[in-house]
Amino acid sequence: MALKKIYEIAKIAGIPEKYVEPYGFYKAKISMDYYEKIKKNPTGKLVLVTAITPTKAGEGKTTTSIALTEGLGKIKQKAMLCLREPSLGPVFGIKGGATGGGLASIAPVEEINLHFTGDMHALTSSINLISAIIDNHIFQGNELNIDPNKVVWTRALDMNDRVLRDITVGQGEKNGVVRNDHFVITVASEMMAIMCLAKDEKDFLNRVNNILVAYTKAGKPVYLKQLKISHAIMKLMRDALKPNLVQTLENNPTLVHGGPFANIAHGCNSIMALKLATKMAPVVVTEAGFGADLGAEKFLDICAREAGLNVDAVVVVATIRALKMHGGQSLEKITDENVKALSIGIENLKTHLENMKKYGLPIVVAINHFANDHQSEVDYLTKWCKENKYEVSFLDGFMKGGKGSVDLAKKVMNTLKTKKSKYHPLYSLKKPVKEKIEIICKEIYRAGKIKYTPKALEQIKRYEKLGYGDAYVCMAKTPQSITDDPNVLNAPKGFTITIREVNLSAGANFIVCLTGKILTLPGLPKVPAAVKMEDKPY
């Protein structure tokens, strides 16, 4: 099916032309004035797509989200898809883009994966403006008495570049004050989190003003509002705050906005896009990054709660290949028939499904079908789901698009019509920080013990003293395992998880807990994807 011009997609979505700001032929910004016009409309049903713990065998969560939307289109059910924007860094690294795959893709693929509408550039510029202002303030007399060794705001870029994780700035004559600094990838920044959690421009501005950027030499916090640059940031971010409209390959409208990593940030698209979508369509499909222990937990405990949105159903994505890998089968032999490995690896799926039940959500299991799935394996997994009273659907969206996803679409709609969501967050914000961390680690990861470094304990104590004890907890953990060790597959129980560092994102109103060896700026592999593009047309 050929792509339609963006004004045609807006018309399908019901958006009048005056609210559409085109960026070329196939993408556009949507003015939030349109939300003000339709905010009294009925709120659509919200379906969250998540997955088992990712493996190299593949799961296809974004592909399933798109395929489900295509399938809903095939059964004449109006729906809106909400996805995150891809980060440029991993596109040229190892992970690749975030536009789906095969016939279950959004378009224009390359434009979305690269510069898109400039949101990442606006974010990066805003983040680095703050850093430049802080260092200039210190150099120009330091009226706020900022301790150069206690600047907590970090620079950013949207590129995998490990050499910038720890740097020294200000070297050389008249180049400022020498101090240690860091870079994070743009999508892991507090500014990205703020953009995705803000309800509107006013809320965004308030959150920006509340960013804690440094401490004084007397140990008192310094907030961004004291630097008096929030209006400059608003000028940089004004267009970036507007959701982006694109389309699926079958011309279904899609909002793509915001892109925080779910392993080191909260991993959900923007609240502004979600709220807009739920007023435009009776069914909204969205996804949260990585496995359900990361993206779904943060969507349900942070994003939906902050947005004031109900979650009406959850789709948990898996593949037989990935479940066999969790069960001990090697990637090299992943196509070999192995019901025993599947029966062991199904524990990973079971854990994630049980976790979603803890939020009171109706569940549909979506199995991405591969041509080399053996019938014995299909039969075993189908039987297991039925015996455990889970609705299950095998889909083939990658190869067949909407046609391969009709069964999933019907089962999701049946679930929405026949099962009432009792969605509720896992923890109360009023609980102490350590208790909230313990609930996530024990209830979601199934850890037996939480170990804190002295540094982490000191940081928690400081943030609670500053009045942030009722903030959300945003866990930063490897996506490759339910534990904090990326080498541990399946669903272990009773392990120890280590909280090595705790950072405050005051504007986002969450405390980020770094576990294990998690990094906030990825590196490139030995052969980056950028090198592999050399023999391809540009």
Disulfide bonds with the S-S distance in Angstrom:
none
